[in-house]
Amino acid sequence: MRRLIRSLALACCVYNITAAGAQGVGNSITADHKEIGKVQAQIQKYDQAIGIVGQLNRLSSGVECNGVCYFPSSSKPIAWKCDPGRKCDLRCTVSPPVGGCN
């Protein structure tokens, strides 16, 4: 249930960022807030899944990553952290899905 709530929160965040007029390039969208940091959300398409990965680059710490892999009959949310300066990487091609850092 907790993961489902995170999934819905991520989807709402992506929608709200889009509605607020944030900048998007291709399948990616970003927004900045001087007190929170920079949020980036990206949509990834796979043969058997669609993935959404969001990353928050906090000003005072590392990178917080949240991702969801949507499959034909289920969804799998995942959360992880990366070191400052790294990017979140979601892999929906393995079971269970995994998050990593680039």
Stockholm file with secondary structure:
# STOCKHOLM 1.0

chainA/1-102         MRRLIRSLALACCVYNITAAGAQGVGNSITADHKEIGKVQAQIQKYDQAIGIVGQLNRLSSGVECNGVCYFPSSSKPIAWKCDPGRKCDLRCTVSPPVGGCN
#=GR chainA/1-102 SS CHHHHHHHHHHHHHHHHHHTTCEEETTEEEEEETTTEEEEEEEEECSSCEEEEEEEEESSSCEEEEEEEECSSCEEEEEEEECTTCCEEEECSSSSCEEEEC
#=GC SS_cons         CHHHHHHHHHHHHHHHHHHTTCEEETTEEEEEETTTEEEEEEEEECSSCEEEEEEEEESSSCEEEEEEEECSSCEEEEEEEECTTCCEEEECSSSSCEEEEC
//
